Amino acid sequence: MNENIDKIPKTNIFVDFLTAWFYILLYALRGVKFILIDLWVALFNYISWSLDKARHKIVVSDDANSDEMYEKTKISKEKKGRQYNYSKRTLEKYEKMKAELANDLQNAGATRSKVANIYQFTVRNVNGNGKIFTDTMTGFSKLDINSFLVNEGYEVYSIKTSKMINFMYKDSSFLGKKMSVKDLVFWLTQLSTYLKAGITLNEAIKILAMQMKKSKSKQRILQSIGYELSLGESFSNALEKQGSFFPALLINMIKAAEATGTLQETLEDMATYYTEVDNTRKEMKSALTYPAIITIFAITVVTFIIVYVVPQFTKIYDNSGIAITGLTALVIKLSDFLSENLMLVILILVMTMLTLFILYKKLKAFRVPAQIMFMHIPVIKDVIIYKEISIFAKTFASLLRNNVFITESMDILSKITSNEVYKAIMFKTINNIVKGEKISEAFNNHWAVPDVAYYMIVTGESTGQLADMMQKVSDYYQAMHKSIVNQLKSFIEPIMIIFLALMVAMIILAVIVPMFQLYNGIL
């Protein structure tokens, strides 16, 4: 037995021992790895799986509830719309008005006028909330207005027009409705985009009308245009029937585009044109805003000092018996007058400014000398002239590129400016064309036309490139206008500050000087 044991190879025992220790060490390392790594990874995966499962349940629940929430919010929004119910007596009154209107439409109401008028109508929104309201609309007859309103689903009770209604709501009044330049640019851009996408003009107008839900008056204007288009009217005529809501320049440009088949391009060009005009207006407004604020602030500060501060010193002077003379006496008298009549002075100033504004708007005999006076004031004259020349040249170039006749172009140009001096130049140009003379003759040796502009017009006329040359004139004077506006802003700022400082210093000096006399008397 022992002999057999002795015969077992020792090398095999040693190998087995090493192998055993190797596996022991290997499994020990695996255990350590499981404790330090695998266990935490498994735990992390289990937690992630649990969270993902819970999130999935929440998402499914949210998806199930989202449709319900959507329906609830939709219903709640619909419930917010108030339904208008009127008494029997009120409805009887409107039915009587409706009968009178029907009788009128069969007689005088069907007569079309040669010019557009403002019509005031009273209707009920039958297909909506049933509200009865009154609004205005431009048209050529009561019958046209009634047909449009009935087509839009309104029950019409009254349509009327008068000189007073035209005065109150037309473009010459304070209540007149015009599309702002910002809205006009948006409208032109959207319309050209829809046409480029292949949408018909009538459908594009309907889409734009739906987008104007927040502005019912604008929505009705666009609906009226769509109504005119559905009756076979041209786009330019449909715009023209809206009175002064759309600019005359745009209407004539569209009229020319309809003849040449370039409506989409013209809409894009006009959007660019009105964007540049709006930028010029904003630059001018920006240049005048700061001086206006400084002026109001200066007037407020000076008035406060004179009305509330100076009287305190006046009491001291009266009690001390100091003889007040010169500038101090003037300031004290002014203070006494304003303290007693401040509201009257403010009322007179407001009424004066309002009267001057109305005279400037309504009376040509007042407007012409005022414009000539402003156009001879240094610096200000350059702002006015550069602006007018820039707009004139830009508009003229657009008209020429769209093949609008010269005589029509000059008539349009005379309407886009409120400056009577340049209107006279436009009318003179039309007369020269009728006589067979050159366009440039009306601009020759005129004080309101810079020499550079005149010679560029002459060059364009002689080379047959008048449209391109007018565009260059516009670009040149637009840059000049922007430069002079920036200079004016930089120039006015320190002047106004110095003026304010001098006014305040003068008033303070006037009330302080007698204090030195009082001090010397005490000594």
Secondary structure as UniProt FT lines:
FT   HELIX           2..7
FT   HELIX           10..33
FT   HELIX           34..38
FT   HELIX           39..80
FT   HELIX           88..105
FT   TURN            106..107
FT   HELIX           108..110
FT   STRAND          117..125
FT   TURN            126..129
FT   STRAND          132..139
FT   HELIX           142..151
FT   TURN            152..153
FT   STRAND          154..160
FT   HELIX           163..169
FT   TURN            171..172
FT   TURN            174..175
FT   HELIX           181..196
FT   TURN            197..198
FT   HELIX           201..211
FT   TURN            212..214
FT   HELIX           216..230
FT   TURN            231..232
FT   HELIX           235..240
FT   TURN            241..244
FT   HELIX           248..260
FT   HELIX           263..304
FT   HELIX           305..309
FT   HELIX           310..320
FT   HELIX           326..362
FT   HELIX           364..374
FT   TURN            375..376
FT   TURN            378..379
FT   HELIX           380..401
FT   TURN            402..403
FT   HELIX           406..416
FT   HELIX           420..435
FT   HELIX           439..443
FT   TURN            444..445
FT   TURN            447..448
FT   HELIX           451..463
FT   HELIX           466..522
//
